C-alpha cells in the first residue's frame, strides 16, 4: 500500500480513484464494511482504492486533553488497512488551515482536484468540513456536479448494537475482550517497539519489555493477561498499561510486558501484545516490595489462565 504524506505529495498519477474518508480508529467491522464496498467499486471500475485519514485526528486537534483515547497508532492503522487490500492511504495533516475548509472546499480541493475521485464510499454517519457541516446528502449533491458517485454503507451491528469506535472504547475499558473481538473481527492488540526503560522491573526480579504507546492516553488501564506475537510465535505474558504510579509521576501511558519463562534481548524489536483478560486495575503501592508481591500474584493469575486454556 502506498502512503501519500499530505496533499502536496499528490501527483497526476494519483488522479482517478475510488475514495473513502474517515478516522478509521480501530478499523472495526463497521470500517471494514466500508473498505469492502470500496474494494468492490475499485475492482468493477478498475481504479485504485484510496483511503483518506487525518493526523492528528480532528478531536485531538481541537481538544487534545479531552479527546478520546486512540484505539490504535497510525502505524497499526496502516498495517490493518494494507492487510485489507487498500491500494493508497492519503494522510492529511489536520491543522488550523485545513480545519477552516468548508465542506465544499474540502470536496473541491481533496476529492475533485486532488484525487479526481470517480466514486466515493462512506459510512452513513459521515461528517466533514468546517464545523462538521458536510454529510452524505451534501456529498451526493456536490458529486452530481463534480462527476463522482456517492455510496453510503449502512450500520453494522453486533448483538443488536451498532459498532462504533466509541462503543469499542467502552467495552475495552470494561475489560470485555470477547465483545471487542466480535466488534473488531480480531483480538484487540497493541503494536510497538521495545525501548529502554528505568530497569525497575529487572531490579525486583521481573524484567519487562517496555513499549512507548506514542499517545497521551490509552483505551486500557490496568494489569492484563496477554500474549506476545513475535517471530510467528505467541508467547504467554502479563502486562501493565498505565502511568506506573508507584515508580513514576508521569501522565503519558506506557505498556510494560513481562514474558513468562522467557530470556532474551528484546530491545529494538517490534512486538504485538494481544490482550486476553483484565486482572486488576492499576494501583499505587507503598513500596517496591509491595509492588513485587502484587506482580507475583498477577503472574500467578496469568499462569492459571494459560493452564486452563491448554488442551
N, C-alpha and C positions, 0 to 999 in steps of 0.2 A: 504494500500500500504506500502510495506517495504522500508525503507530508508537505503541504504548502504553507509556509510560515508567513502568513499575512497577505493582504490584498495586493501589496506592492510586488509580490512574487508571482502573481498570476501572469501567464503568457498566453499568446494566441492559441497554443495547443490545448489549453485548458477550457476553451470555449466549446459549448455543445455538450451539456451534461444533464444527467438526471440527478436531482439535488434533494437533500433533506436538511433541516435546520433544527438545532436543539442543544440542550445542555448534555444530554445522554449520560447523566451522572449515575453510575451503576450499570448502565447498559442492561437493564432488566428486561423481562419478557415483553413488556409494553413497547420499549425501544426496539427490541428485536423484531417485533411485528412490523414496525415502520421500516426497518432495514430490509426485511424480507420483501415487502412490497416494492421498496426502492430497487432491489436487485432484479425483481421480475420485470419492472419497467426498463431497467438497464439492458437486460437481455433482449426484450422484444424490440427496443429501439436501436440496439447496437451502439449505445452510448455509455461512457464511464459513469459509475455510481459515485457521487461526491457527497460527503457529509461535512456540514459547516458547524463548527463549535467555537466557543468563545473562551478566552483566557485573559484575565480571571473570569469566573462566572459572574454574570451581572449582579447578583445579590451580594457577592463578595466585594465587588467594586463599590457599590452604593453603601453598604453597611457591613464592613469586614468583621466586626465583633459580634454582630447579630446574625450573620449568615449561617445557615445550617451547615453542619459538618459534611465534608465531601465523603462520598461513598467510595471513591477511587481517585487515584492520582491521574494526571494526564497520560503518563506512560502506560498505566494499566488500561486506560480507555483506548489508547492507540492499539494495544495488543489485542483487546477483545474485538474491536471493530475490524481490524485486519483479519482476524480469525473468522469473522462472519463473511468475508469476501468483498468488503468495500474496496474500491479502487483508489480513491483520493480522499484525503482529510484536509480540509481548509481550516486552519486555526487563525481566527481573527482576534487581534488584541482589543479587548474591551476597555477603552479609555474614555476620557472626557469628550473628545471629538466624536468618537463613534457612538457614544451614548446619546448624543443630541440628534442623530439622524432620525428623521421621521420614518414612518413605515414605507411611504412612497419612495423616499430617498434610499432606504435600505434595498428595496426591490430594484430600483434603477441602478444603484452603484454595484451591488453584490451579485444579484441574480441575472440582471439583463446585461450590463456592460462587463462585469467581471467574469461570469461563468457562462454566459449565453445559454441560460437554462432552457431546456425544452420540456421538462416535466418536473414538477415539484411534489414530493410526498412528505406529508407532515402528520403529526398527531392532531387529534381533533381539539386539543386544548392549547394549540399554539398561540402565543402572544409575542409580538416583536415590535421594534421601533420605539421611538421616544415615548415615555410614559405608557409603554405596552399598548399602544393604540392599535397595532395591527393584529388581525385574527385571520382565520381561514377564509371567511367570506370576503374580506378586503383583498386577500391574496388572490382569490379567484377572480374578482373584478379586474384587478390590475393585470392578471395573467391573460385575460381575454384581449387586452390591448397590446400587451408586450409579446404575445406569441408563445406562452407556455401554459400547459395544463396543470391543474392542481388536484391532488388526490389526498383525502384525509383518511387516515387509518383509525378505525374505531377502538373503543376501550377494550383492554384485555383484563380479565378478572380472574382471581383465584378464590375459590370457595365463596363466590358472590361478592367479593370486594375488589374494587379497581386497584390495579397495580400502579404504584407511583413511587417516585424516589422518597417522598415524604413518608408514605406507609412503610417502605423498606427501612428507613432510618428508625422508625418506631419499633419494628419487630427486632431489629438488631440491638437496640438499646435494652430491650427486654430479654435478650439472650435467646430468642426463639429462632435458632438457626435452621430448623426444619422448615418453618414458614419462609424464611429468607431464601432458602434453596428453591422452594417452589416458585417464588417470585422471580428469581434470577435464572432459573434453569441450570444452575451450577452452585456448588458450595460457595459461601462468601469467603473471600481471602484478601490478603494484603501482600503486595509485592514491593521489595525494596532491597537496597544494597546494605550489607553488613558493614558497620563502621566501628571505629574505636570508641569505647565508652570510658567510664571512670574506673573500670575494673573492680567495682564494688562487689558484684556477684561472685567474681573469681575469689575475692578476698574472704568470702564467707562460705566457700566451697560449692557455689552454684554458678558456674560460668554461663554467661548469656551471650547470645548474638543480638547486637543492638542495631535496630533499623530506624533511620530517620524517616518519619512519615511525610515530611515536607508539607505539612498542613498545620494550621493553628489548632484545629480541633479534630477529634476523631469521632465517628459514629459509635465507637465502642469504648468502654472504660471498665477495667476490671482485670481479673485473672481468668484465663481460659485454658481448657484442654484444646490443643491444636495438633495439626500435622504439618510438617515442613516438607515441601516438594523441592527436591534437589537432585540433579543428575538422574532424573527419571524415577527417583525413589520417593516414597512417602515415609517420613521418619516421625515417630511419636515425640511429642514435646508439650511443654506448658509455657504459657506466655502471659506477660503483663502489658496491658495497654493503658497509658495514662501519663501523669506528670511526675511520678515517683516521689510522692510527698515525704517519705521517710528520709530520703537522701538528697532531695533537691527542692528548691523553691521555684522552679521554672513553671511556665504556663503552657509551653508547647508539648503536644502529645508525642510520646515515644512508644516504640514497640520493642520489648525485650523478650527473647525466646530462649528457654533452656531445653536443649535436646536431651532426651533420656538415653543414657548409656551410649553417648557419642563422645568421641575425642577427635579433634582435628581443628585445623585453622580455617575459619570461615570468612576472615576479613577480606573485603573487596568482592565477595561473592554476592550474586543476586539470588535471593530465595523467595519462595512464595509460602506464606503462612496461612493455612486453611483452618478456620475456626469451627470447632465441633461442639463445645459445651461451655457455658458460663460456670465458673467455680465459685467466685465471690466478687464483691465489689473491691475496688482499690481502697486501701486504708493507710493511714499514717501510724507507724508503730513507734514505740518509745525508745527502741534501741535496735542496733543491728542484730543482736542476739534474738530478739523477738521477731524481727523480720525473717531471719534464717529459719526459725522454728515454724513460722507460718508457711514459708516456701516449702519446707519439708512436707507439711500437711497437703499443700497444693499438689506436689509431685505424687503423693500417695493417691489422691483423687484421680490424677491422670493415669497412673498405672492401673488402678481399678477399672477405669473406663476402657482402656485398651485391652485389658484382660477379658472383660465382658464381651468385647467385640471380636475376639479371636475365635476362629472356628473350633 
